[in-house]
């Protein structure tokens, strides 16, 4: 083996730097208790269920995320904020460990062009999906199952999207080598979009018609020197070929990466549409190395998870839900009690609390998200205001915009004045 390949293999999906521990008061640690280790179809996986469910009542989406080599499910769970995405989209998130320790330092076996739904890791992953769909407590809709992964996990997600396009309505690829390549071909592009599409069609067989309704998202970092960045273009070219089918060719348009959820996301974004249907999005993430894009805040890339930049899981969920072709598009989420609610219109926030003869709040303040820090506490849903986590407030208001919080008679602060408990008035 070449030295470069050996070094890449050791680092693929892990950190080659000094590991660091999480802040025990961080939102990641506070939400970690919501994850449960489960055996799903014989595969060990971390599972988290969102706090709501899609308002259309048809069932939850499920997002599978496959780790990279020398990485584990726990690495992705501990260094991301997948809980916020799950809550926002009413999703089930499943992060499995590669069965039997994988191959080549714990890699997923995406290698080559010979794969079968009935044996090996593909069979294990399809068994996992069956277990998820068969669990009534999870309430996952069979047409809302998505798969994604980093590096070898991204390669495996691509293989599964080809083998089982009827199962996976969405495919997310992060630093993913192309379908049909080998472990020795990660550092330079060694195939074409046409060849990859040919392999993918062969794997799909009689199920190839399902490409007509599959969606995809692809991301690669501009500082990734482990998996060749050019594979992202090959992946997109392959998908565009498959998704065109007998219809019109996909047409590209620019997308604003800085408007996506994350921590100072930057880069070049492209959306590929077929007529009025958006089918693929691609992000070239500026300054990101070989990592899963978590977008949680400032900090270095550790265990090949990038805290800075776009939140890829959120981008996938948003794109897949709003452009769904196998069910109606969805996105609004009902609370846990299952009572349907109409989404409230976004209020025009003047920063001035509304007037009233006896307002339920006893005090209010208008400042930025960091200015409100003394008012945040730890609640069952997480750290933040009594009715909105810090992460939810950050997503809504950003870093610099001011917004009000309202103090209840009991001393808790609320983001929505309608949620403040009533008080006795003179």
C-alpha positions in Angstrom: 0.0 0.0 0.0 1.1 3.5 -0.7 2.0 5.7 2.4 -0.6 8.3 1.4 -3.3 5.7 1.3 -2.3 4.3 4.7 -2.4 7.7 6.3 -5.8 8.5 4.7 -7.1 5.1 5.8 -6.2 5.7 9.4 -7.7 9.3 9.3 -10.7 8.6 7.1 -13.6 9.6 9.2 -11.6 10.2 12.4 -9.4 12.9 13.9 -5.6 12.9 13.3 -5.3 15.6 15.9 -5.6 15.7 19.7 -9.0 14.6 20.8 -11.0 17.0 23.0 -13.8 16.5 25.4 -17.2 18.2 25.1 -18.1 21.0 27.4 -20.3 19.3 30.1 -22.7 22.3 29.9 -23.0 22.3 26.1 -26.2 21.7 24.2 -24.7 18.5 22.8 -24.3 17.0 26.2 -27.7 18.2 27.3 -29.4 16.4 24.4 -27.2 13.3 24.5 -29.5 11.6 27.0 -32.3 11.6 24.4 -30.4 9.1 22.2 -31.0 5.4 22.7 -28.7 2.6 21.7 -30.9 0.0 19.9 -30.5 -3.2 17.9 -32.4 -2.7 14.6 -32.4 -5.8 12.4 -29.3 -7.0 14.1 -27.4 -3.7 13.6 -26.4 -1.6 16.6 -27.4 2.0 16.2 -28.0 5.2 18.1 -31.6 6.4 17.6 -33.3 9.7 18.4 -36.9 10.5 17.9 -38.0 14.1 17.2 -40.3 15.8 19.7 -43.1 16.3 17.2 -44.4 14.7 14.0 -45.3 16.0 10.5 -48.6 17.9 10.6 -50.0 16.0 7.7 -50.3 12.9 9.9 -48.8 10.6 7.3 -45.8 9.6 9.4 -42.3 10.7 10.3 -39.2 10.9 8.0 -36.2 8.8 9.0 -32.6 9.9 8.3 -29.8 7.3 8.4 -26.3 8.7 8.8 -23.4 6.4 8.1 -20.1 7.2 9.8 -16.7 7.2 8.1 -13.7 4.8 8.6 -12.1 4.8 12.1 -15.2 6.7 13.3 -18.2 5.5 15.2 -21.9 6.4 15.6 -21.0 8.0 18.9 -18.6 10.4 17.2 -21.4 11.8 15.0 -23.9 11.8 17.8 -21.6 13.6 20.3 -20.3 16.3 18.0 -23.5 17.3 16.1 -26.9 18.8 17.0 -29.0 16.3 15.2 -31.7 16.6 17.9 -32.6 20.1 16.7 -33.1 18.9 13.2 -35.2 15.9 14.4 -37.4 18.2 16.5 -37.8 20.7 13.7 -38.9 18.1 11.1 -40.5 15.5 13.3 -37.8 13.1 12.2 -36.3 9.9 13.5 -32.5 9.9 13.2 -30.6 6.6 13.1 -26.8 6.5 13.2 -25.6 2.8 13.0 -22.2 1.4 13.6 -20.8 -0.6 10.7 -21.6 -4.3 11.3 -18.8 -6.6 12.4 -16.3 -3.7 12.6 -16.4 -3.1 8.9 -13.5 -3.5 6.6 -10.2 -1.5 6.4 -10.3 0.2 9.9 -14.0 0.1 10.3 -14.9 1.3 6.8 -18.2 0.6 5.1 -17.8 -1.7 2.1 -18.9 0.5 -0.8 -15.9 -0.8 -2.9 -16.4 -2.0 -6.4 -19.5 -2.6 -8.5 -20.7 -5.9 -7.1 -23.3 -5.4 -4.4 -26.5 -7.3 -3.5 -29.5 -6.5 -1.4 -29.5 -10.0 0.1 -26.0 -10.2 1.6 -23.4 -8.3 3.5 -23.8 -4.7 4.6 -26.5 -3.8 2.2 -28.7 -6.6 3.6 -27.9 -5.4 7.1 -28.9 -1.8 6.3 -32.1 -2.9 4.6 -32.9 -5.1 7.6 -32.4 -2.0 9.8 -34.8 0.0 7.7 -37.4 -2.8 7.9 -37.0 -2.8 11.7 -37.5 1.0 11.8 -40.6 0.8 9.6 -42.1 -2.1 11.6 -41.9 -0.2 14.9 -45.2 1.6 15.4 -43.7 3.7 18.1 -41.4 5.3 15.5 -44.3 5.9 13.1 -42.0 6.3 10.0 -43.6 6.7 6.6 -42.0 4.2 4.1 -41.8 6.9 1.5 -39.8 9.2 3.8 -36.7 7.2 4.4 -33.4 9.0 3.7 -29.8 7.8 3.8 -26.6 9.8 4.1 -23.0 9.3 5.1 -19.5 10.6 5.3 -16.6 9.3 3.3 -16.8 5.5 3.2 -20.3 6.0 4.7 -21.1 8.4 1.9 -19.9 5.8 -0.6 -22.1 3.2 1.1 -25.1 5.7 1.1 -24.6 6.1 -2.7 -24.5 2.3 -3.1 -27.7 1.9 -1.1 -29.4 4.7 -3.1 -28.5 2.7 -6.3 -29.4 -0.8 -4.9 -32.6 0.3 -3.3 -34.0 3.5 -4.9 -37.4 2.2 -4.0 -36.5 2.3 -0.3 -34.5 5.5 -0.1 -36.4 8.7 -1.2 -33.4 10.8 -0.4 -29.6 10.3 -0.6 -27.0 12.6 1.1 -23.4 12.3 0.2 -20.6 14.0 2.2 -17.1 13.6 0.8 -18.3 10.4 -0.9 -16.2 8.4 -3.4 -18.1 7.5 -6.5 -20.0 4.2 -7.0 -17.8 1.5 -8.5 -14.5 2.8 -7.2 -12.1 1.0 -4.8 -10.3 1.9 -1.6 -7.2 2.7 -3.5 -8.9 5.3 -5.6 -10.0 7.8 -3.0 -7.3 10.4 -3.5 -7.9 11.0 -7.3 -11.0 10.8 -9.4 -10.9 7.4 -11.1 -14.2 7.2 -12.9 -16.7 9.3 -14.8 -20.3 10.2 -14.1 -21.4 8.1 -17.1 -19.6 5.0 -15.8 -20.9 5.5 -12.3 -24.5 5.9 -13.6 -24.1 2.7 -15.5 -23.0 0.8 -12.4 -25.9 2.4 -10.5 -28.5 1.4 -13.1 -27.2 -2.2 -13.0 -27.4 -2.3 -9.2 -31.0 -0.9 -9.3 -32.2 -3.4 -12.0 -35.9 -3.5 -12.2 -36.2 -0.8 -9.5 -34.6 1.9 -11.7 -37.9 3.6 -12.2 -37.7 4.8 -8.6 -35.0 7.2 -9.6 -37.8 9.4 -11.0 -38.8 10.4 -7.5 -35.5 10.2 -5.6 -33.8 13.4 -4.3 -30.1 14.0 -3.4 -27.8 16.4 -1.6 -24.0 16.4 -2.1 -21.3 18.3 -0.1 -17.5 18.4 -0.2 -15.0 20.7 1.5 -12.6 22.9 -0.4 -9.8 21.7 2.0 -10.5 18.0 1.7 -7.3 16.3 0.6 -8.3 12.7 1.6 -11.2 12.0 -0.8 -10.8 13.9 -4.1 -13.1 16.9 -4.2 -13.8 16.1 -7.8 -15.9 13.1 -6.8 -18.6 15.5 -5.7 -19.0 16.5 -9.3 -19.0 12.9 -10.4 -21.7 12.1 -7.9 -23.8 15.0 -9.0 -23.3 14.1 -12.7 -24.3 10.5 -12.0 -27.4 11.5 -10.1 -28.5 14.0 -12.7 -28.1 11.3 -15.4 -30.2 8.9 -13.4 -32.9 11.4 -12.4 -33.3 12.7 -16.0 -34.7 9.3 -17.0 -36.9 9.8 -20.1 -37.7 13.4 -19.1 -36.0 16.7 -19.5 -32.4 17.3 -18.5 -31.8 18.9 -15.1 -31.0 22.6 -15.2 -28.6 24.2 -12.7 -29.0 27.4 -10.8 -27.1 29.1 -8.1 -28.0 28.8 -4.4 -27.0 31.0 -1.5 -25.0 28.9 1.0 -24.7 31.7 3.5 -28.5 31.6 3.9 -28.4 28.0 5.1 -28.6 26.9 8.7 -25.2 26.5 10.4 -22.4 28.5 11.8 -21.2 31.1 9.3 -21.8 28.7 6.3 -19.9 29.7 3.2 -19.2 28.3 -0.2 -20.7 27.7 -3.6 -24.2 26.3 -3.8 -26.0 24.8 -6.8 -29.5 23.4 -7.2 -30.4 21.1 -10.1 -34.1 21.1 -11.1 -36.2 19.2 -13.6 -38.9 21.5 -14.7 -40.4 22.9 -11.5 -39.0 20.1 -9.3 -35.8 20.7 -7.4 -34.0 17.3 -7.4 -30.3 17.8 -6.3 -28.4 20.3 -4.3 -24.7 20.6 -4.2 -22.4 22.5 -1.8 -18.7 23.2 -2.1 -18.1 24.1 1.5 -15.5 26.9 1.8 -12.6 26.1 4.2 -14.0 22.7 5.2 -11.7 19.6 5.2 -12.7 16.0 5.2 -15.6 16.1 7.6 -19.3 15.7 8.3 -20.7 19.3 8.2 -22.4 19.9 11.6 -22.6 23.7 11.7 -22.8 23.8 15.5 -20.4 26.7 16.2 -16.8 27.9 16.2 -14.1 25.4 16.7 -11.7 23.0 14.9 -12.6 19.8 13.0 -12.4 16.9 15.4 -13.1 13.3 14.7 -13.8 14.6 11.2 -16.9 16.5 12.2 -16.8 20.2 11.2 -18.4 22.4 13.8 -18.2 25.5 11.5 -20.1 25.9 8.3 -23.3 24.4 7.0 -25.5 22.0 9.0 -25.8 19.2 6.4 -28.4 17.1 8.2 -30.7 20.1 8.4 -30.1 21.0 4.8 -31.0 17.5 3.8 -34.1 17.4 5.9 -35.2 20.8 4.6 -34.6 19.9 0.9 -36.1 16.4 1.1 -39.2 17.5 3.0 -40.0 20.6 1.0 -39.4 18.9 -2.4 -40.8 15.4 -1.7 -42.1 13.6 -4.7 -43.3 10.3 -3.2 -45.6 12.1 -0.8 -46.8 15.7 -0.7 -44.1 18.1 0.5 -44.2 18.5 4.2 -42.4 20.4 7.0 -44.9 21.7 9.5 -44.7 19.7 12.8 -47.4 19.0 15.3 -46.6 18.9 19.0 -46.3 15.6 20.9 -50.0 15.5 21.8 -50.9 14.9 18.2 -53.3 17.8 18.0 -53.1 19.4 14.6 -52.2 23.1 14.6 -52.1 25.6 11.9 -48.6 27.3 11.6 -48.6 30.7 13.1 -47.6 33.5 10.7 -44.2 35.0 11.3 -44.9 38.2 13.4 -43.4 41.5 12.6 -41.3 42.0 15.7 -40.9 45.6 16.6 -39.0 44.7 19.7 -41.7 46.3 21.9 -43.8 44.0 24.1 -47.5 44.3 23.3 -49.7 46.3 25.6 -52.5 44.9 27.8 -54.6 45.7 30.9 -52.9 42.8 32.7 -50.1 41.3 30.8 -49.0 37.8 32.0 -45.3 38.8 32.1 -43.8 40.9 34.8 -40.8 42.1 32.8 -39.3 42.0 29.3 -36.1 42.8 27.6 -34.9 43.2 24.0 -31.3 42.3 23.1 -29.3 39.8 21.0 -29.1 36.1 21.6 -25.9 36.5 23.6 -27.3 39.4 25.6 -30.1 37.1 26.8 -27.7 34.5 28.1 -28.3 35.4 31.8 -32.0 34.5 31.3 -31.5 31.0 29.9 -31.9 27.9 32.0 -31.9 24.2 31.5 -35.4 22.9 30.7 -36.6 19.4 29.6 -36.2 20.4 25.9 -32.8 21.8 26.4 -30.9 24.9 27.5 -32.5 28.3 26.6 -35.8 30.0 27.2 -38.7 28.2 28.8 -40.4 27.7 25.5 -37.5 27.7 23.0 -34.0 26.2 23.1 -31.0 28.3 22.6 -30.4 26.5 19.3 -34.0 27.3 18.1 -33.6 30.9 19.0 -30.2 31.1 17.2 -31.8 29.5 14.1 -34.7 32.0 14.2 -32.9 35.2 15.1 -29.2 34.7 14.2 -26.3 36.3 16.1 -26.8 40.0 15.7 -30.6 40.5 15.5 -32.4 41.7 18.7 -35.6 40.1 20.0 -37.6 40.2 23.2 -38.0 37.7 26.0 -40.7 37.9 28.5 -40.4 37.1 32.3 -43.1 35.2 34.0 -44.2 35.7 37.6 -42.3 32.5 38.5 -39.0 33.9 37.0 -38.9 31.9 33.8 -38.2 33.8 30.5 -40.3 33.0 27.4 -39.8 33.8 23.7 -43.5 33.9 22.9 -45.6 36.1 25.1 -48.6 33.9 24.5 -46.8 31.1 26.3 -46.2 33.0 29.5 -48.5 31.6 32.3 -51.2 34.0 33.4 -50.8 35.8 36.7 -53.2 37.2 39.2 -53.7 40.9 38.5 -54.8 43.6 41.0 
